[in-house]
Amino acid sequence: MMVKTLAPKQRTITDGRTVTVHVPIAFRQRAGRKQIVGPPGSVPWTPAPRIDTALLKAVVRAHRWREMLENGEYPSAADLAKAEKVNDSYLSRVLRITLLTPEIIEAIVTGQQPPTLQVDDLMKPLPAQWQQQKSILLG
């Protein structure tokens, strides 16, 4: 982990038209990305939420497929899988995503999910109890 820290001095310079403020910060390398660390006592900086497009696509696909089955567009999951050109088993695993707690879906849609959450995690068998789902997937 590389840390580059600036000297802890704060000063304000003014020339009558502009104000320049110097704030000491540090740059840290975490998970291949740079992170800004402010001076001691400052509010920690957090990056903007990052929407994981793979997770979002899986959620949308699952709900679209469920709707197609519920509306009777396809009489069975096997027929839908054939029409979508996917394996029956894959379609069934993706449909599990429709059983997730609304808090997990909201976290994915807003980019607030843990950075370690993967599509495969959503398609594994999970407990029906929402609180247990949240503790497993959101930590």
PENORPE-V383133 format. One record per residue. N is the residue number from 1. RES is the residue in one small letter. PHI is phi in degrees with one decimal (none if undefined). NEAR is the number of other C-alpha atoms within 10 Angstrom. Layout:
n:N res:RES phi:PHI near:NEAR
n:N res:RES phi:PHI near:NEAR
This chain:
n:1 res:m phi:none near:8
n:2 res:m phi:-98.0 near:10
n:3 res:v phi:-125.7 near:13
n:4 res:k phi:-118.3 near:10
n:5 res:t phi:-115.8 near:14
n:6 res:l phi:-89.7 near:12
n:7 res:a phi:-59.8 near:10
n:8 res:p phi:-79.9 near:11
n:9 res:k phi:-122.2 near:9
n:10 res:q phi:-118.2 near:9
n:11 res:r phi:-149.0 near:8
n:12 res:t phi:-121.4 near:9
n:13 res:i phi:-117.4 near:10
n:14 res:t phi:-133.7 near:9
n:15 res:d phi:-114.2 near:7
n:16 res:g phi:100.0 near:6
n:17 res:r phi:-119.6 near:5
n:18 res:t phi:-129.5 near:8
n:19 res:v phi:-123.0 near:9
n:20 res:t phi:-113.8 near:10
n:21 res:v phi:-116.7 near:11
n:22 res:h phi:-104.2 near:11
n:23 res:v phi:-124.8 near:14
n:24 res:p phi:-71.5 near:15
n:25 res:i phi:-138.2 near:16
n:26 res:a phi:-128.4 near:16
n:27 res:f phi:-112.1 near:17
n:28 res:r phi:-118.6 near:17
n:29 res:q phi:-97.6 near:13
n:30 res:r phi:-135.0 near:10
n:31 res:a phi:51.2 near:8
n:32 res:g phi:78.2 near:8
n:33 res:r phi:-124.6 near:9
n:34 res:k phi:-83.9 near:13
n:35 res:q phi:-125.0 near:16
n:36 res:i phi:-92.9 near:16
n:37 res:v phi:-117.3 near:19
n:38 res:g phi:-79.8 near:16
n:39 res:p phi:-68.9 near:17
n:40 res:p phi:-56.6 near:10
n:41 res:g phi:91.0 near:6
n:42 res:s phi:-86.4 near:8
n:43 res:v phi:-70.4 near:9
n:44 res:p phi:-62.6 near:10
n:45 res:w phi:-84.7 near:10
n:46 res:t phi:-125.0 near:9
n:47 res:p phi:-69.0 near:7
n:48 res:a phi:-62.3 near:8
n:49 res:p phi:-58.0 near:12
n:50 res:r phi:-114.7 near:13
n:51 res:i phi:-78.3 near:16
n:52 res:d phi:-83.2 near:18
n:53 res:t phi:-65.3 near:12
n:54 res:a phi:-66.5 near:11
n:55 res:l phi:-64.6 near:21
n:56 res:l phi:-62.4 near:17
n:57 res:k phi:-62.0 near:12
n:58 res:a phi:-64.8 near:19
n:59 res:v phi:-63.3 near:22
n:60 res:v phi:-63.2 near:15
n:61 res:r phi:-60.0 near:17
n:62 res:a phi:-59.8 near:21
n:63 res:h phi:-70.4 near:17
n:64 res:r phi:-66.5 near:14
n:65 res:w phi:-64.8 near:22
n:66 res:r phi:-60.7 near:20
n:67 res:e phi:-62.9 near:12
n:68 res:m phi:-63.4 near:16
n:69 res:l phi:-70.7 near:16
n:70 res:e phi:-67.2 near:12
n:71 res:n phi:-80.7 near:10
n:72 res:g phi:80.0 near:9
n:73 res:e phi:-62.9 near:12
n:74 res:y phi:-132.7 near:15
n:75 res:p phi:-71.8 near:12
n:76 res:s phi:-150.1 near:12
n:77 res:a phi:-64.3 near:18
n:78 res:a phi:-64.5 near:16
n:79 res:d phi:-67.4 near:14
n:80 res:l phi:-65.3 near:20
n:81 res:a phi:-60.3 near:18
n:82 res:k phi:-63.9 near:12
n:83 res:a phi:-66.9 near:10
n:84 res:e phi:-85.7 near:12
n:85 res:k phi:58.3 near:10
n:86 res:v phi:-129.3 near:12
n:87 res:n phi:-71.1 near:12
n:88 res:d phi:-55.7 near:15
n:89 res:s phi:-63.2 near:12
n:90 res:y phi:-62.3 near:11
n:91 res:l phi:-59.8 near:22
n:92 res:s phi:-64.0 near:17
n:93 res:r phi:-68.7 near:16
n:94 res:v phi:-66.6 near:22
n:95 res:l phi:-61.8 near:21
n:96 res:r phi:-59.1 near:18
n:97 res:i phi:-61.3 near:25
n:98 res:t phi:-69.3 near:21
n:99 res:l phi:-95.2 near:17
n:100 res:l phi:-76.2 near:19
n:101 res:t phi:-59.7 near:16
n:102 res:p phi:-57.1 near:12
n:103 res:e phi:-65.2 near:15
n:104 res:i phi:-68.9 near:19
n:105 res:i phi:-61.1 near:19
n:106 res:e phi:-62.9 near:12
n:107 res:a phi:-60.3 near:15
n:108 res:i phi:-68.3 near:22
n:109 res:v phi:-65.4 near:19
n:110 res:t phi:-93.8 near:14
n:111 res:g phi:79.0 near:18
n:112 res:q phi:-98.3 near:17
n:113 res:q phi:-71.2 near:23
n:114 res:p phi:-60.1 near:12
n:115 res:p phi:-64.3 near:11
n:116 res:t phi:-88.1 near:8
n:117 res:l phi:-68.6 near:14
n:118 res:q phi:-122.0 near:14
n:119 res:v phi:-58.1 near:16
n:120 res:d phi:-57.5 near:11
n:121 res:d phi:-63.5 near:14
n:122 res:l phi:-75.0 near:23
n:123 res:m phi:-92.4 near:18
n:124 res:k phi:-77.9 near:12
n:125 res:p phi:-61.1 near:10
n:126 res:l phi:-124.3 near:17
n:127 res:p phi:-63.6 near:13
n:128 res:a phi:-72.7 near:11
n:129 res:q phi:-71.6 near:11
n:130 res:w phi:-63.3 near:16
n:131 res:q phi:-62.3 near:11
n:132 res:q phi:-67.7 near:14
n:133 res:q phi:-59.3 near:19
n:134 res:k phi:-61.7 near:16
n:135 res:s phi:-68.7 near:9
n:136 res:i phi:-74.2 near:12
n:137 res:l phi:-92.3 near:17
n:138 res:l phi:-103.2 near:16
n:139 res:g phi:84.4 near:9
